[in-house]
């Protein structure tokens, strides 16, 4: 059942690192391809007296891959879903590394 936003449940995504790598150039000097690497941390907290299961969805563009120790589901070509069960008053942190390839670096 979807209950919407809850003041007693915290979901706080934080971009920890961002880097542009693998720049590729055309003969005229224009950039034709690049790769962005991002490190994310999502802090969760359940301040309720009952258990809560959080449905956290993240949307990505382009040719992307994700690396994480957390269990997730690929919903479609642009979205992943993390289901995070929290006991009463429990805190959890999940992390993931996102690599997105653009231009000539894209593989699909």
VEXKOL-733142 format. One record per residue: residue number from 1; chain; x, y, z of N, C-alpha, C, O in turn. Coordinates in nm, 2 decimals. Layout:
REM VEXKOL-733142
- NUM, A, X, Y, Z, X, Y, Z, X, Y, Z, X, Y, Z
...
***
This chain:
REM VEXKOL-733142
- 1, A, 0.08, -0.12, 0.00, 0.00, 0.00, 0.00, 0.09, 0.12, 0.00, 0.19, 0.13, 0.07
- 2, A, 0.06, 0.22, -0.08, 0.13, 0.35, -0.09, 0.07, 0.45, 0.00, -0.05, 0.48, -0.01
- 3, A, 0.15, 0.50, 0.10, 0.10, 0.60, 0.19, 0.16, 0.74, 0.16, 0.11, 0.83, 0.23
- 4, A, 0.25, 0.75, 0.07, 0.30, 0.88, 0.03, 0.41, 0.92, 0.13, 0.47, 0.84, 0.20
- 5, A, 0.44, 1.05, 0.13, 0.55, 1.11, 0.21, 0.51, 1.09, 0.36, 0.39, 1.10, 0.40
- 6, A, 0.61, 1.07, 0.44, 0.59, 1.05, 0.58, 0.70, 1.13, 0.66, 0.82, 1.11, 0.63
- 7, A, 0.66, 1.21, 0.75, 0.75, 1.29, 0.82, 0.84, 1.21, 0.92, 0.95, 1.26, 0.96
- 8, A, 0.81, 1.09, 0.95, 0.88, 1.00, 1.04, 0.98, 0.91, 0.96, 1.04, 0.82, 1.03
- 9, A, 0.99, 0.92, 0.83, 1.08, 0.84, 0.75, 1.17, 0.93, 0.67, 1.12, 1.02, 0.61
- 10, A, 1.30, 0.91, 0.68, 1.40, 0.99, 0.62, 1.46, 0.91, 0.50, 1.50, 0.80, 0.52
- 11, A, 1.47, 0.98, 0.39, 1.54, 0.93, 0.27, 1.63, 1.04, 0.22, 1.57, 1.14, 0.17
- 12, A, 1.76, 1.04, 0.24, 1.84, 1.15, 0.21, 1.96, 1.10, 0.11, 2.06, 1.05, 0.15
- 13, A, 1.94, 1.13, -0.02, 2.04, 1.10, -0.12, 2.15, 1.21, -0.12, 2.11, 1.33, -0.12
- 14, A, 2.28, 1.17, -0.12, 2.39, 1.27, -0.13, 2.49, 1.22, -0.23, 2.53, 1.11, -0.23
- 15, A, 2.52, 1.32, -0.32, 2.62, 1.29, -0.42, 2.76, 1.31, -0.35, 2.79, 1.42, -0.30
- 16, A, 2.84, 1.20, -0.34, 2.96, 1.21, -0.26, 3.08, 1.24, -0.35, 3.18, 1.31, -0.31
- 17, A, 3.08, 1.20, -0.48, 3.19, 1.23, -0.57, 3.14, 1.23, -0.71, 3.04, 1.16, -0.75
- 18, A, 3.20, 1.32, -0.80, 3.16, 1.33, -0.94, 3.29, 1.35, -1.02, 3.37, 1.43, -0.98
- 19, A, 3.30, 1.28, -1.13, 3.42, 1.29, -1.21, 3.39, 1.27, -1.36, 3.32, 1.17, -1.39
- 20, A, 3.44, 1.36, -1.44, 3.43, 1.34, -1.59, 3.56, 1.28, -1.64, 3.67, 1.33, -1.61
- 21, A, 3.55, 1.16, -1.71, 3.67, 1.09, -1.75, 3.66, 1.05, -1.90, 3.55, 1.08, -1.96
- 22, A, 3.76, 1.00, -1.95, 3.76, 0.94, -2.09, 3.71, 1.03, -2.19, 3.63, 1.00, -2.28
- 23, A, 3.76, 1.16, -2.19, 3.73, 1.25, -2.29, 3.78, 1.21, -2.43, 3.90, 1.17, -2.44
- 24, A, 3.70, 1.22, -2.53, 3.74, 1.18, -2.67, 3.71, 1.30, -2.76, 3.61, 1.37, -2.74
- 25, A, 3.80, 1.33, -2.85, 3.79, 1.45, -2.93, 3.79, 1.41, -3.08, 3.85, 1.31, -3.12
- 26, A, 3.72, 1.49, -3.16, 3.72, 1.48, -3.30, 3.85, 1.55, -3.36, 3.92, 1.62, -3.28
- 27, A, 3.88, 1.54, -3.48, 4.00, 1.60, -3.54, 3.99, 1.75, -3.53, 4.09, 1.82, -3.53
- 28, A, 3.87, 1.81, -3.53, 3.86, 1.96, -3.52, 3.86, 2.01, -3.37, 3.85, 2.13, -3.35
- 29, A, 3.88, 1.92, -3.28, 3.90, 1.96, -3.14, 3.77, 1.95, -3.05, 3.78, 1.97, -2.93
- 30, A, 3.66, 1.93, -3.12, 3.53, 1.92, -3.04, 3.53, 1.78, -2.96, 3.58, 1.68, -3.01
- 31, A, 3.46, 1.79, -2.85, 3.45, 1.67, -2.77, 3.34, 1.58, -2.83, 3.23, 1.63, -2.86
- 32, A, 3.37, 1.45, -2.85, 3.28, 1.36, -2.91, 3.23, 1.25, -2.81, 3.12, 1.19, -2.83
- 33, A, 3.30, 1.23, -2.70, 3.26, 1.13, -2.60, 3.32, 1.16, -2.47, 3.43, 1.22, -2.46
- 34, A, 3.25, 1.12, -2.36, 3.30, 1.14, -2.23, 3.22, 1.04, -2.13, 3.11, 0.99, -2.17
- 35, A, 3.28, 1.02, -2.02, 3.21, 0.93, -1.92, 3.21, 1.01, -1.79, 3.30, 1.07, -1.74
- 36, A, 3.09, 1.00, -1.72, 3.07, 1.06, -1.59, 3.06, 0.94, -1.48, 2.99, 0.85, -1.50
- 37, A, 3.14, 0.96, -1.38, 3.14, 0.86, -1.27, 3.09, 0.94, -1.14, 3.14, 1.04, -1.11
- 38, A, 2.98, 0.88, -1.08, 2.93, 0.94, -0.96, 2.92, 0.84, -0.85, 2.90, 0.72, -0.87
- 39, A, 2.95, 0.88, -0.73, 2.93, 0.80, -0.61, 2.82, 0.86, -0.52, 2.82, 0.98, -0.49
- 40, A, 2.72, 0.78, -0.49, 2.61, 0.82, -0.41, 2.59, 0.75, -0.28, 2.63, 0.63, -0.27
- 41, A, 2.54, 0.82, -0.18, 2.51, 0.76, -0.05, 2.36, 0.80, -0.03, 2.32, 0.91, -0.04
- 42, A, 2.28, 0.70, 0.01, 2.14, 0.73, 0.05, 2.12, 0.68, 0.19, 2.13, 0.57, 0.23
- 43, A, 2.10, 0.78, 0.28, 2.07, 0.75, 0.42, 1.92, 0.74, 0.44, 1.84, 0.82, 0.39
- 44, A, 1.89, 0.64, 0.52, 1.75, 0.61, 0.55, 1.73, 0.60, 0.70, 1.82, 0.55, 0.77
- 45, A, 1.61, 0.64, 0.75, 1.59, 0.63, 0.89, 1.44, 0.61, 0.91, 1.36, 0.68, 0.85
- 46, A, 1.40, 0.52, 0.99, 1.26, 0.50, 1.03, 1.24, 0.54, 1.17, 1.29, 0.47, 1.26
- 47, A, 1.17, 0.65, 1.20, 1.15, 0.70, 1.34, 1.02, 0.65, 1.39, 0.98, 0.69, 1.50
- 48, A, 0.95, 0.57, 1.32, 0.82, 0.52, 1.36, 0.83, 0.40, 1.46, 0.94, 0.35, 1.49
- 49, A, 0.72, 0.37, 1.52, 0.71, 0.25, 1.62, 0.68, 0.12, 1.54, 0.68, 0.02, 1.61
- 50, A, 0.66, 0.13, 1.41, 0.63, 0.01, 1.33, 0.73, 0.00, 1.22, 0.80, 0.09, 1.19
- 51, A, 0.74, -0.12, 1.16, 0.83, -0.14, 1.05, 0.78, -0.06, 0.93, 0.67, -0.03, 0.91
- 52, A, 0.88, -0.03, 0.84, 0.85, 0.04, 0.72, 0.93, -0.02, 0.61, 1.05, -0.05, 0.63
- 53, A, 0.88, -0.03, 0.49, 0.96, -0.07, 0.37, 0.96, 0.04, 0.27, 0.86, 0.09, 0.23
- 54, A, 1.08, 0.09, 0.24, 1.10, 0.21, 0.16, 1.12, 0.16, 0.01, 1.19, 0.07, -0.01
- 55, A, 1.05, 0.23, -0.08, 1.06, 0.21, -0.22, 1.13, 0.33, -0.28, 1.07, 0.43, -0.30
- 56, A, 1.26, 0.31, -0.30, 1.35, 0.42, -0.34, 1.38, 0.40, -0.49, 1.44, 0.30, -0.53
- 57, A, 1.34, 0.50, -0.57, 1.36, 0.49, -0.72, 1.46, 0.59, -0.76, 1.45, 0.71, -0.72
- 58, A, 1.55, 0.56, -0.85, 1.65, 0.65, -0.90, 1.64, 0.64, -1.05, 1.64, 0.53, -1.11
- 59, A, 1.64, 0.76, -1.12, 1.63, 0.77, -1.26, 1.76, 0.81, -1.32, 1.83, 0.90, -1.27
- 60, A, 1.80, 0.74, -1.43, 1.93, 0.77, -1.50, 1.90, 0.79, -1.65, 1.80, 0.74, -1.70
- 61, A, 1.99, 0.86, -1.71, 1.98, 0.89, -1.86, 2.10, 0.82, -1.93, 2.20, 0.80, -1.87
- 62, A, 2.08, 0.79, -2.06, 2.19, 0.75, -2.14, 2.23, 0.60, -2.12, 2.15, 0.52, -2.07
- 63, A, 2.36, 0.58, -2.15, 2.42, 0.45, -2.14, 2.48, 0.44, -2.00, 2.59, 0.48, -1.98
- 64, A, 2.41, 0.37, -1.91, 2.46, 0.37, -1.77, 2.47, 0.23, -1.71, 2.41, 0.14, -1.76
- 65, A, 2.56, 0.22, -1.61, 2.58, 0.10, -1.54, 2.59, 0.14, -1.39, 2.63, 0.25, -1.36
- 66, A, 2.54, 0.05, -1.30, 2.54, 0.08, -1.16, 2.61, -0.04, -1.09, 2.60, -0.15, -1.13
- 67, A, 2.69, 0.00, -0.99, 2.76, -0.10, -0.90, 2.72, -0.07, -0.76, 2.74, 0.04, -0.71
- 68, A, 2.67, -0.17, -0.69, 2.63, -0.16, -0.55, 2.62, -0.29, -0.48, 2.61, -0.40, -0.55
- 69, A, 2.64, -0.29, -0.35, 2.62, -0.41, -0.28, 2.48, -0.43, -0.24, 2.44, -0.53, -0.18
- 70, A, 2.40, -0.33, -0.26, 2.25, -0.33, -0.22, 2.17, -0.40, -0.33, 2.21, -0.40, -0.45
- 71, A, 2.07, -0.47, -0.28, 1.98, -0.54, -0.38, 1.89, -0.43, -0.45, 1.83, -0.34, -0.38
- 72, A, 1.88, -0.44, -0.58, 1.79, -0.35, -0.65, 1.73, -0.42, -0.77, 1.77, -0.53, -0.81
- 73, A, 1.63, -0.36, -0.83, 1.56, -0.41, -0.94, 1.57, -0.31, -1.05, 1.55, -0.19, -1.03
- 74, A, 1.60, -0.35, -1.18, 1.60, -0.26, -1.29, 1.46, -0.25, -1.34, 1.41, -0.35, -1.40
- 75, A, 1.39, -0.14, -1.32, 1.25, -0.12, -1.35, 1.23, -0.11, -1.50, 1.15, -0.18, -1.56
- 76, A, 1.32, -0.03, -1.57, 1.32, -0.01, -1.71, 1.45, 0.04, -1.75, 1.55, 0.04, -1.67
- 77, A, 1.46, 0.09, -1.88, 1.59, 0.14, -1.93, 1.65, 0.26, -1.86, 1.76, 0.29, -1.87
- 78, A, 1.56, 0.33, -1.78, 1.60, 0.45, -1.72, 1.59, 0.45, -1.56, 1.61, 0.56, -1.50
- 79, A, 1.55, 0.34, -1.50, 1.51, 0.35, -1.36, 1.55, 0.22, -1.29, 1.53, 0.11, -1.34
- 80, A, 1.60, 0.24, -1.16, 1.62, 0.13, -1.07, 1.54, 0.15, -0.95, 1.50, 0.27, -0.91
- 81, A, 1.51, 0.04, -0.87, 1.43, 0.05, -0.75, 1.50, -0.03, -0.64, 1.54, -0.14, -0.66
- 82, A, 1.52, 0.04, -0.53, 1.57, -0.02, -0.41, 1.46, -0.04, -0.31, 1.38, 0.06, -0.29
- 83, A, 1.44, -0.16, -0.26, 1.34, -0.19, -0.16, 1.41, -0.20, -0.03, 1.49, -0.30, -0.01
- 84, A, 1.39, -0.11, 0.07, 1.47, -0.11, 0.19, 1.37, -0.13, 0.31, 1.30, -0.04, 0.35
- 85, A, 1.38, -0.25, 0.37, 1.30, -0.27, 0.49, 1.37, -0.22, 0.61, 1.49, -0.24, 0.63
- 86, A, 1.29, -0.14, 0.69, 1.35, -0.08, 0.82, 1.27, -0.12, 0.94, 1.14, -0.11, 0.93
- 87, A, 1.33, -0.17, 1.04, 1.26, -0.19, 1.17, 1.24, -0.06, 1.24, 1.29, 0.04, 1.20
- 88, A, 1.15, -0.06, 1.34, 1.13, 0.06, 1.41, 1.26, 0.12, 1.46, 1.34, 0.06, 1.52
- 89, A, 1.28, 0.25, 1.44, 1.39, 0.33, 1.48, 1.53, 0.29, 1.42, 1.63, 0.32, 1.48
- 90, A, 1.52, 0.22, 1.31, 1.64, 0.17, 1.24, 1.69, 0.27, 1.14, 1.61, 0.34, 1.08
- 91, A, 1.82, 0.28, 1.13, 1.89, 0.36, 1.02, 1.97, 0.27, 0.93, 2.03, 0.17, 0.98
- 92, A, 1.97, 0.30, 0.80, 2.05, 0.22, 0.71, 2.11, 0.32, 0.61, 2.05, 0.42, 0.58
- 93, A, 2.23, 0.28, 0.56, 2.29, 0.36, 0.45, 2.32, 0.27, 0.33, 2.38, 0.16, 0.35
- 94, A, 2.28, 0.31, 0.21, 2.31, 0.23, 0.10, 2.40, 0.32, 0.00, 2.38, 0.44, 0.00
- 95, A, 2.49, 0.26, -0.07, 2.57, 0.33, -0.16, 2.57, 0.27, -0.29, 2.55, 0.15, -0.31
- 96, A, 2.60, 0.35, -0.40, 2.62, 0.29, -0.53, 2.71, 0.38, -0.61, 2.72, 0.50, -0.59
- 97, A, 2.77, 0.32, -0.71, 2.85, 0.39, -0.81, 2.78, 0.39, -0.94, 2.74, 0.28, -0.99
- 98, A, 2.76, 0.51, -1.00, 2.69, 0.52, -1.13, 2.80, 0.56, -1.24, 2.86, 0.66, -1.22
- 99, A, 2.80, 0.49, -1.35, 2.89, 0.53, -1.46, 2.80, 0.55, -1.58, 2.72, 0.46, -1.62
- 100, A, 2.80, 0.67, -1.64, 2.72, 0.70, -1.75, 2.82, 0.74, -1.87, 2.90, 0.83, -1.85
- 101, A, 2.80, 0.68, -1.98, 2.88, 0.71, -2.10, 2.80, 0.79, -2.20, 2.68, 0.76, -2.23
- 102, A, 2.86, 0.89, -2.26, 2.80, 0.98, -2.35, 2.87, 0.99, -2.48, 2.99, 0.96, -2.49
- 103, A, 2.80, 1.02, -2.59, 2.86, 1.04, -2.72, 2.93, 0.91, -2.77, 2.86, 0.81, -2.77
- 104, A, 3.05, 0.92, -2.82, 3.11, 0.81, -2.88, 3.15, 0.70, -2.77, 3.19, 0.59, -2.81
- 105, A, 3.15, 0.74, -2.64, 3.18, 0.64, -2.54, 3.06, 0.55, -2.51, 3.08, 0.44, -2.45
- 106, A, 2.94, 0.59, -2.55, 2.82, 0.50, -2.53, 2.84, 0.37, -2.60, 2.89, 0.36, -2.72
- 107, A, 2.80, 0.26, -2.54, 2.81, 0.13, -2.60, 2.67, 0.08, -2.64, 2.66, -0.03, -2.71
- 108, A, 2.56, 0.15, -2.61, 2.43, 0.12, -2.66, 2.35, 0.24, -2.70, 2.24, 0.23, -2.74
***
